[in-house]
Amino acid sequence: MSKYQKYTTDDGTYIYPHKHCPRCNAVMDESKEYCSESCQTAVTVKHKASKKKTYMIFGILGAIIAVAIILMVIFSS
């Protein structure tokens, strides 16, 4: 199989090597990671918000555990 055969469909039409944008699924060159700056910015903002949310959840969970331990120590004596 030549490198061109894997890019042809059953009817013989050629599909050039490409990939799709992870955010909007637009067709783009293989050398790019996102199709545009707006997609890259949107993904970056989404990742930052997700990271912040995860830190907040673990912080609240840690505070609840700390309060539970303190209450157990105070009321056990």
C-alpha positions as a printed Julia matrix, in Angstrom:
77×3 Matrix{Float64}:
   0.0    0.0    0.0
   1.48   3.34  -1.01
   1.17   6.41   1.15
  -1.38   7.81  -1.3
  -3.67   4.78  -1.19
  -4.51   5.33   2.44
  -5.84   8.78   1.55
  -8.2    7.63  -1.19
 -11.81   6.62  -0.75
 -13.49   3.59  -2.33
 -14.57   5.61  -5.35
 -10.98   6.83  -5.95
 -11.24  10.43  -4.76
  -8.17  11.76  -2.94
  -8.44  13.1    0.58
  -5.45  15.21   1.54
  -3.88  14.54   4.96
  -5.58  16.66   7.57
  -6.93  16.7   11.1
  -9.85  18.35  12.86
  -9.93  21.14  15.43
 -10.55  19.67  18.91
 -13.02  22.45  19.75
 -15.12  23.1   16.63
 -14.25  20.06  14.49
 -13.22  22.21  11.5
 -10.83  20.71   8.95
  -7.3   22.12   9.22
  -3.68  21.37   8.33
  -1.8   18.69  10.23
   0.77  21.22  11.43
  -1.73  23.26  13.46
  -3.19  22.38  16.83
  -6.3   24.61  16.59
  -8.0   26.13  13.56
  -7.88  29.7   14.88
  -6.77  31.86  17.78
 -10.34  32.11  19.03
 -10.58  28.31  19.38
  -7.25  28.16  21.17
  -8.28  30.97  23.53
 -11.64  29.34  24.27
  -9.99  26.0   25.1
  -7.41  27.73  27.33
 -10.12  29.61  29.22
 -12.14  26.42  29.64
  -9.12  24.53  31.0
  -8.32  27.31  33.46
 -11.91  27.37  34.72
 -11.92  23.6   35.1
  -8.64  23.67  37.01
  -9.93  26.41  39.31
 -13.12  24.44  39.96
 -11.13  21.31  40.83
  -8.94  23.21  43.29
 -12.02  24.72  44.93
 -13.67  21.3   45.34
 -10.55  19.8   46.91
 -10.15  22.86  49.15
 -13.73  22.64  50.42
 -13.41  18.88  50.92
 -10.18  19.39  52.88
 -11.82  22.04  55.06
 -14.78  19.76  55.8
 -12.44  16.92  56.79
 -10.38  19.26  58.99
 -13.52  20.52  60.77
 -14.74  16.95  61.26
 -11.42  15.91  62.81
 -11.37  18.96  65.1
 -14.95  18.27  66.23
 -14.1   14.61  66.87
 -11.12  15.6   69.03
 -13.13  18.21  70.97
 -16.17  16.02  71.67
 -14.27  12.78  72.34
 -12.76  14.09  75.59
